[in-house]
């Protein structure tokens, strides 16, 4: 897991607690959460080392597991167990709450509660889970001496509520195009820092530009250009936080933007603050 950090910008708050490493004997431990997070595209072929619940608040996205794509809309969430490779992406206005849970017994508990199968799930009462997440955030941010114990108790309650509230969505679509889309995502992830365009991406999977743009939009809800831009911005945000000494020009070049001015324009359009303000946490 990357260096623990807190980020508060333009209506979102991300917190990475890392309690499973700090308190390895806890049965359940809070590793991180995000409230009303503007979700960027994610491609994790090896998965993560903790259990994840990502609940859609606004907009629409797509979860891809192996060769199956699942739509994710408000009232739905994505359940991803440790070590499960996954891809997800959404339209420009996709906002989620996410929760990352580790601990000595996380796999045993989630399995017993029926929360070990990756997929997109429908929620009967989505507001109930959101209230649990709000309470977890309140206790964590209060930062009492024994908050890790209180959070472990709250996590168990949330998992019990979730197990009683969800049902697996059967809206997944298995199609040959998904293999092409996975290859497209991988190509973008490997080459986003280069001067690539839509034609280059289409050529990499042997499809016409027009057809690839059509099926990408159909399966993901976002355009191919939006995904490329979101991937570049996601890397730029990581660089800005991890390397504040880098100039805006350096970050722009490393993330595939033509110029610092264009990078700053796109960044502010998406994040509502400048790159420098983002790096400074203002």
GUTI-216709 format. One record per residue (C-alpha): residue number from 0; x, y, z negated; residue in one letter. Coordinates in pm, 1 decimal, decimal comma. Layout:
<sites>
+-----+----------+----------+----------+------+
!  nr !        X !        Y !        Z ! rest !
+-----+----------+----------+----------+------+
! NUM !        X !        Y !        Z !    A !
...
+-----+----------+----------+----------+------+
</sites>
This chain:
<sites>
+-----+----------+----------+----------+------+
!  nr !        X !        Y !        Z ! rest !
+-----+----------+----------+----------+------+
!   0 !      0,0 !      0,0 !      0,0 !    X !
!   1 !    130,0 !    345,3 !     81,4 !    X !
!   2 !    240,9 !    594,2 !   -177,8 !    X !
!   3 !    -41,0 !    676,8 !   -416,9 !    X !
!   4 !   -185,9 !   1012,9 !   -333,8 !    X !
!   5 !   -498,9 !   1216,5 !   -368,1 !    X !
!   6 !   -632,6 !   1426,8 !    -87,6 !    X !
!   7 !   -911,6 !   1679,6 !   -115,4 !    X !
!   8 !  -1002,2 !   1852,8 !    208,6 !    X !
!   9 !  -1313,4 !   1976,9 !    384,5 !    X !
!  10 !  -1576,8 !   1771,9 !    205,7 !    X !
!  11 !  -1387,5 !   1448,4 !    150,9 !    X !
!  12 !  -1190,7 !   1299,4 !   -134,7 !    X !
!  13 !   -961,4 !    997,8 !   -112,3 !    X !
!  14 !   -813,4 !    835,0 !   -420,9 !    X !
!  15 !   -568,2 !    545,7 !   -424,8 !    X !
!  16 !   -541,0 !    414,9 !   -780,0 !    X !
!  17 !   -336,1 !     98,0 !   -727,8 !    X !
!  18 !   -464,4 !    -51,7 !  -1053,6 !    X !
!  19 !   -410,7 !   -413,2 !   -941,5 !    X !
!  20 !    -35,6 !   -348,6 !   -951,6 !    X !
!  21 !    -41,4 !   -130,4 !  -1263,2 !    X !
!  22 !   -260,5 !   -373,3 !  -1459,8 !    X !
!  23 !   -201,6 !   -719,5 !  -1305,7 !    X !
!  24 !   -397,7 !   -905,7 !  -1576,1 !    X !
!  25 !   -726,0 !   -726,4 !  -1508,1 !    X !
!  26 !   -984,4 !   -959,7 !  -1351,0 !    X !
!  27 !  -1102,6 !   -672,8 !  -1129,6 !    X !
!  28 !   -900,7 !   -359,6 !  -1060,5 !    X !
!  29 !   -970,4 !    -41,9 !   -865,0 !    X !
!  30 !   -719,0 !      4,4 !   -585,6 !    X !
!  31 !   -887,2 !    295,6 !   -413,1 !    X !
!  32 !  -1204,9 !    469,8 !   -306,3 !    X !
!  33 !  -1323,0 !    742,8 !    -76,0 !    X !
!  34 !  -1637,7 !    950,0 !    -91,2 !    X !
!  35 !  -1789,8 !   1092,3 !    226,2 !    X !
!  36 !  -1477,7 !   1011,0 !    423,9 !    X !
!  37 !  -1466,1 !   1110,7 !    791,0 !    X !
!  38 !  -1356,5 !    768,2 !    909,4 !    X !
!  39 !  -1079,6 !    747,4 !   1166,6 !    X !
!  40 !  -1022,4 !    441,2 !   1392,3 !    X !
!  41 !   -859,4 !    146,7 !   1213,0 !    X !
!  42 !   -675,5 !   -153,4 !   1359,9 !    X !
!  43 !   -535,9 !   -395,0 !   1098,6 !    X !
!  44 !   -455,4 !   -732,6 !   1260,8 !    X !
!  45 !   -319,1 !   -869,4 !    930,4 !    X !
!  46 !   -589,9 !   -718,5 !    710,7 !    X !
!  47 !   -517,5 !   -568,7 !    368,3 !    X !
!  48 !   -420,3 !   -722,3 !     35,5 !    X !
!  49 !   -744,2 !   -622,6 !   -140,8 !    X !
!  50 !  -1121,4 !   -666,1 !   -101,1 !    X !
!  51 !  -1299,2 !   -378,8 !     78,3 !    X !
!  52 !  -1654,4 !   -247,4 !     96,7 !    X !
!  53 !  -1713,2 !     37,8 !    345,7 !    X !
!  54 !  -2064,6 !    183,2 !    349,8 !    X !
!  55 !  -2195,2 !    397,7 !    634,3 !    X !
!  56 !  -2345,0 !    733,2 !    533,0 !    X !
!  57 !  -2385,5 !    911,7 !    867,2 !    X !
!  58 !  -2319,6 !    835,7 !   1231,8 !    X !
!  59 !  -2251,5 !    497,8 !   1384,9 !    X !
!  60 !  -1952,9 !    269,8 !   1414,0 !    X !
!  61 !  -1846,2 !    -76,2 !   1523,6 !    X !
!  62 !  -1670,0 !   -351,3 !   1328,5 !    X !
!  63 !  -1475,9 !   -605,2 !   1536,3 !    X !
!  64 !  -1384,4 !   -940,3 !   1382,0 !    X !
!  65 !  -1206,0 !  -1183,3 !   1616,9 !    X !
!  66 !  -1414,0 !  -1164,2 !   1936,9 !    X !
!  67 !  -1738,0 !  -1036,9 !   1780,8 !    X !
!  68 !  -1848,7 !   -674,4 !   1753,1 !    X !
!  69 !  -2099,4 !   -565,7 !   1486,0 !    X !
!  70 !  -2283,2 !   -229,9 !   1493,0 !    X !
!  71 !  -2265,2 !    -32,1 !   1168,1 !    X !
!  72 !  -2525,0 !    238,9 !   1100,7 !    X !
!  73 !  -2662,5 !    416,3 !    791,1 !    X !
!  74 !  -2799,2 !    155,7 !    553,2 !    X !
!  75 !  -2523,4 !    -87,1 !    653,2 !    X !
!  76 !  -2177,1 !   -162,8 !    524,7 !    X !
!  77 !  -1865,3 !   -357,3 !    618,0 !    X !
!  78 !  -1736,0 !   -627,0 !    384,5 !    X !
!  79 !  -1372,2 !   -723,2 !    445,4 !    X !
!  80 !  -1196,9 !   -976,7 !    218,8 !    X !
!  81 !   -818,4 !   -978,1 !    161,4 !    X !
!  82 !   -606,9 !  -1089,1 !    455,4 !    X !
!  83 !   -887,7 !  -1060,9 !    710,5 !    X !
!  84 !   -777,8 !   -895,5 !   1034,5 !    X !
!  85 !  -1020,2 !   -631,2 !   1153,5 !    X !
!  86 !  -1082,8 !   -330,9 !   1373,8 !    X !
!  87 !  -1339,5 !    -59,7 !   1322,6 !    X !
!  88 !  -1410,4 !    270,0 !   1486,7 !    X !
!  89 !  -1699,5 !    511,0 !   1518,7 !    X !
!  90 !  -1838,8 !    817,2 !   1686,3 !    X !
!  91 !  -1702,2 !   1161,5 !   1600,0 !    X !
!  92 !  -1945,2 !   1215,6 !   1309,8 !    X !
!  93 !  -1894,2 !    883,7 !   1130,4 !    X !
!  94 !  -1886,8 !    929,9 !    751,7 !    X !
!  95 !  -1845,7 !    649,2 !    499,8 !    X !
!  96 !  -1785,8 !    569,5 !    135,2 !    X !
!  97 !  -1521,3 !    302,7 !     83,5 !    X !
!  98 !  -1408,5 !     95,9 !   -212,1 !    X !
!  99 !  -1092,4 !   -115,5 !   -243,6 !    X !
! 100 !  -1089,2 !   -377,7 !   -519,0 !    X !
! 101 !   -807,9 !   -605,1 !   -636,0 !    X !
! 102 !   -736,0 !   -791,2 !   -955,1 !    X !
! 103 !   -635,9 !  -1134,3 !  -1083,5 !    X !
! 104 !   -980,9 !  -1284,7 !  -1021,4 !    X !
! 105 !  -1115,3 !  -1077,1 !   -732,7 !    X !
! 106 !  -1125,5 !  -1365,9 !   -485,0 !    X !
! 107 !  -1287,6 !  -1603,2 !   -735,3 !    X !
! 108 !  -1552,8 !  -1350,5 !   -840,7 !    X !
! 109 !  -1640,6 !  -1231,6 !   -490,4 !    X !
! 110 !  -1663,3 !  -1593,5 !   -372,6 !    X !
! 111 !  -1896,5 !  -1687,7 !   -660,0 !    X !
! 112 !  -2117,6 !  -1388,2 !   -581,8 !    X !
! 113 !  -2134,3 !  -1467,4 !   -210,6 !    X !
! 114 !  -1920,2 !  -1168,2 !   -114,4 !    X !
! 115 !  -1633,1 !  -1347,7 !     57,2 !    X !
! 116 !  -1757,5 !  -1359,9 !    417,4 !    X !
! 117 !  -1639,8 !  -1074,3 !    636,5 !    X !
! 118 !  -1903,2 !   -898,6 !    839,2 !    X !
! 119 !  -2149,6 !   -613,5 !    868,8 !    X !
! 120 !  -2427,9 !   -625,2 !    611,4 !    X !
! 121 !  -2769,7 !   -465,3 !    582,0 !    X !
! 122 !  -2856,1 !   -304,6 !    247,0 !    X !
! 123 !  -3202,3 !   -318,8 !     93,9 !    X !
! 124 !  -3130,3 !    -27,2 !   -141,1 !    X !
! 125 !  -2819,5 !    158,8 !    -17,1 !    X !
! 126 !  -2865,6 !    439,2 !   -269,8 !    X !
! 127 !  -2812,8 !    193,2 !   -556,5 !    X !
! 128 !  -2460,8 !    110,9 !   -438,4 !    X !
! 129 !  -2383,5 !    478,5 !   -374,5 !    X !
! 130 !  -2480,5 !    558,2 !   -733,6 !    X !
! 131 !  -2239,9 !    289,4 !   -858,3 !    X !
! 132 !  -1963,1 !    438,9 !   -647,5 !    X !
! 133 !  -2035,3 !    787,6 !   -781,3 !    X !
! 134 !  -2004,2 !    655,5 !  -1137,2 !    X !
! 135 !  -1673,6 !    484,3 !  -1052,5 !    X !
! 136 !  -1545,1 !    812,7 !   -910,0 !    X !
! 137 !  -1658,5 !   1005,6 !  -1218,9 !    X !
! 138 !  -1481,3 !    767,3 !  -1459,5 !    X !
! 139 !  -1164,2 !    755,0 !  -1249,8 !    X !
! 140 !  -1136,7 !   1132,2 !  -1213,5 !    X !
! 141 !  -1200,1 !   1181,7 !  -1586,9 !    X !
! 142 !   -871,0 !    992,6 !  -1634,7 !    X !
! 143 !   -921,0 !    871,7 !  -1991,7 !    X !
! 144 !   -651,1 !    650,8 !  -2143,1 !    X !
! 145 !   -850,1 !    328,5 !  -2101,5 !    X !
! 146 !  -1031,0 !    420,1 !  -1781,2 !    X !
! 147 !   -888,5 !    113,3 !  -1602,7 !    X !
! 148 !  -1088,8 !   -108,2 !  -1842,5 !    X !
! 149 !  -1409,0 !     89,0 !  -1789,5 !    X !
! 150 !  -1352,6 !     77,0 !  -1415,7 !    X !
! 151 !  -1306,9 !   -301,1 !  -1421,9 !    X !
! 152 !  -1644,2 !   -331,7 !  -1593,9 !    X !
! 153 !  -1808,8 !    -95,3 !  -1344,2 !    X !
! 154 !  -1659,9 !   -287,2 !  -1051,4 !    X !
! 155 !  -1815,3 !   -611,3 !  -1175,5 !    X !
! 156 !  -2153,3 !   -440,9 !  -1205,3 !    X !
! 157 !  -2122,1 !   -302,6 !   -853,6 !    X !
! 158 !  -2034,0 !   -646,2 !   -712,4 !    X !
! 159 !  -2334,0 !   -804,1 !   -886,5 !    X !
! 160 !  -2566,6 !   -532,4 !   -752,9 !    X !
! 161 !  -2417,3 !   -565,5 !   -406,4 !    X !
! 162 !  -2460,0 !   -943,9 !   -403,9 !    X !
! 163 !  -2831,3 !   -899,0 !   -477,0 !    X !
! 164 !  -2883,5 !   -619,1 !   -226,3 !    X !
! 165 !  -2722,7 !   -728,0 !    101,9 !    X !
! 166 !  -2787,6 !   -967,0 !    383,8 !    X !
! 167 !  -2551,1 !  -1050,7 !    666,3 !    X !
! 168 !  -2628,6 !   -872,3 !    989,9 !    X !
! 169 !  -2670,0 !  -1101,7 !   1288,4 !    X !
! 170 !  -2640,9 !   -819,9 !   1537,6 !    X !
! 171 !  -2289,7 !   -916,3 !   1645,1 !    X !
! 172 !  -2228,3 !   -955,4 !   2014,9 !    X !
! 173 !  -1963,3 !  -1194,5 !   2140,5 !    X !
! 174 !  -1854,8 !  -1102,3 !   2489,0 !    X !
! 175 !  -1549,5 !  -1138,6 !   2713,7 !    X !
! 176 !  -1522,2 !   -759,1 !   2719,1 !    X !
! 177 !  -1429,7 !   -762,5 !   2349,1 !    X !
! 178 !  -1094,1 !   -922,2 !   2432,2 !    X !
! 179 !  -1029,9 !   -636,3 !   2673,1 !    X !
! 180 !  -1137,6 !   -381,2 !   2412,9 !    X !
! 181 !   -905,2 !   -536,0 !   2154,5 !    X !
! 182 !   -619,3 !   -515,0 !   2406,1 !    X !
! 183 !   -709,0 !   -150,2 !   2472,3 !    X !
! 184 !   -698,3 !    -66,3 !   2100,5 !    X !
! 185 !   -360,5 !   -241,1 !   2066,0 !    X !
! 186 !   -221,1 !    -56,9 !   2370,2 !    X !
! 187 !   -329,5 !    278,8 !   2230,1 !    X !
! 188 !   -184,5 !    195,2 !   1888,8 !    X !
! 189 !    151,3 !    108,8 !   2047,6 !    X !
! 190 !    169,8 !    397,0 !   2296,5 !    X !
! 191 !    -27,0 !    689,3 !   2145,2 !    X !
! 192 !    296,2 !    886,6 !   2097,6 !    X !
! 193 !    363,8 !    874,3 !   2472,1 !    X !
! 194 !    214,5 !   1081,8 !   2751,9 !    X !
! 195 !    -61,5 !    833,3 !   2834,6 !    X !
! 196 !   -400,4 !    904,1 !   2985,9 !    X !
! 197 !   -719,4 !    714,3 !   3062,0 !    X !
! 198 !   -580,7 !    569,6 !   3385,6 !    X !
! 199 !   -275,1 !    431,2 !   3205,2 !    X !
! 200 !   -497,3 !    266,1 !   2944,6 !    X !
! 201 !   -727,3 !    114,9 !   3207,5 !    X !
! 202 !   -431,2 !    -15,5 !   3408,8 !    X !
! 203 !   -294,1 !   -189,1 !   3098,6 !    X !
! 204 !   -595,9 !   -423,3 !   3090,5 !    X !
! 205 !   -657,7 !   -447,5 !   3463,7 !    X !
! 206 !   -987,8 !   -258,3 !   3471,8 !    X !
! 207 !  -1097,9 !     49,7 !   3657,6 !    X !
! 208 !  -1099,6 !    369,3 !   3456,6 !    X !
! 209 !  -1472,8 !    419,0 !   3510,5 !    X !
! 210 !  -1570,5 !     66,3 !   3404,5 !    X !
! 211 !  -1346,1 !     67,6 !   3097,5 !    X !
! 212 !  -1488,3 !    402,4 !   2981,8 !    X !
! 213 !  -1838,0 !    264,6 !   3029,1 !    X !
! 214 !  -1794,3 !    -56,5 !   2826,0 !    X !
! 215 !  -1586,0 !    117,9 !   2557,7 !    X !
! 216 !  -1862,4 !    369,9 !   2497,8 !    X !
! 217 !  -2125,5 !     95,6 !   2508,4 !    X !
! 218 !  -1952,2 !   -121,5 !   2248,1 !    X !
! 219 !  -1806,8 !    141,9 !   2014,2 !    X !
! 220 !  -2030,9 !    446,4 !   2038,8 !    X !
! 221 !  -1732,0 !    671,8 !   2110,1 !    X !
! 222 !  -1549,5 !    760,2 !   2429,3 !    X !
! 223 !  -1205,3 !    628,0 !   2513,0 !    X !
! 224 !  -1062,2 !    979,5 !   2494,9 !    X !
! 225 !  -1218,0 !   1031,8 !   2150,6 !    X !
! 226 !  -1054,3 !    711,7 !   2027,7 !    X !
! 227 !   -713,6 !    813,4 !   2163,5 !    X !
! 228 !   -745,3 !   1155,2 !   1998,4 !    X !
! 229 !   -860,6 !   1005,6 !   1666,1 !    X !
! 230 !   -567,0 !    762,8 !   1669,1 !    X !
! 231 !   -322,4 !   1048,4 !   1724,6 !    X !
! 232 !   -484,0 !   1260,1 !   1454,0 !    X !
! 233 !   -480,2 !    969,6 !   1208,1 !    X !
! 234 !   -104,8 !    927,3 !   1256,4 !    X !
! 235 !    -55,3 !   1303,6 !   1236,4 !    X !
! 236 !   -231,3 !   1317,4 !    897,6 !    X !
! 237 !     -8,5 !   1041,5 !    762,7 !    X !
! 238 !    304,1 !   1221,1 !    886,4 !    X !
! 239 !    193,5 !   1555,6 !    743,2 !    X !
! 240 !    139,4 !   1402,0 !    399,2 !    X !
! 241 !    445,4 !   1176,4 !    397,2 !    X !
! 242 !    690,0 !   1424,4 !    558,3 !    X !
! 243 !    592,6 !   1783,4 !    469,2 !    X !
! 244 !    939,0 !   1896,3 !    578,1 !    X !
! 245 !    859,7 !   1823,9 !    944,4 !    X !
! 246 !    756,5 !   2115,5 !   1162,7 !    X !
! 247 !    418,8 !   2125,1 !   1334,0 !    X !
! 248 !    603,0 !   2088,7 !   1664,4 !    X !
! 249 !    774,9 !   1770,3 !   1548,7 !    X !
! 250 !    450,2 !   1616,4 !   1428,9 !    X !
! 251 !    275,7 !   1711,8 !   1752,8 !    X !
! 252 !    550,6 !   1551,1 !   1963,3 !    X !
! 253 !    558,6 !   1231,2 !   1755,8 !    X !
! 254 !    181,5 !   1193,1 !   1792,8 !    X !
! 255 !    159,7 !   1245,7 !   2168,5 !    X !
! 256 !     26,6 !   1602,2 !   2185,1 !    X !
! 257 !    143,7 !   1823,3 !   2470,1 !    X !
! 258 !    220,2 !   2126,8 !   2256,7 !    X !
! 259 !    208,0 !   2248,9 !   1894,6 !    X !
! 260 !    -65,1 !   2498,1 !   1980,4 !    X !
! 261 !   -289,4 !   2233,4 !   2138,0 !    X !
! 262 !   -224,4 !   1998,7 !   1845,2 !    X !
! 263 !   -322,1 !   2272,0 !   1598,6 !    X !
! 264 !   -636,8 !   2348,8 !   1799,6 !    X !
! 265 !   -749,5 !   1984,6 !   1809,0 !    X !
! 266 !   -658,6 !   1926,2 !   1443,6 !    X !
! 267 !   -857,7 !   2226,4 !   1321,5 !    X !
! 268 !  -1153,5 !   2132,0 !   1543,9 !    X !
! 269 !  -1171,3 !   1786,8 !   1382,8 !    X !
! 270 !  -1058,0 !   1855,4 !   1025,1 !    X !
! 271 !  -1175,3 !   2218,2 !    986,0 !    X !
! 272 !   -837,0 !   2326,0 !    847,9 !    X !
! 273 !   -495,2 !   2378,2 !   1007,1 !    X !
! 274 !   -225,7 !   2107,1 !    998,4 !    X !
! 275 !    -18,4 !   2313,4 !    756,8 !    X !
! 276 !   -312,9 !   2364,4 !    520,2 !    X !
! 277 !   -376,5 !   1989,9 !    530,6 !    X !
! 278 !    -12,7 !   1914,7 !    442,2 !    X !
! 279 !    -29,8 !   2158,4 !    151,6 !    X !
! 280 !   -356,9 !   2008,6 !     24,1 !    X !
! 281 !   -546,8 !   2335,6 !     57,5 !    X !
+-----+----------+----------+----------+------+
</sites>
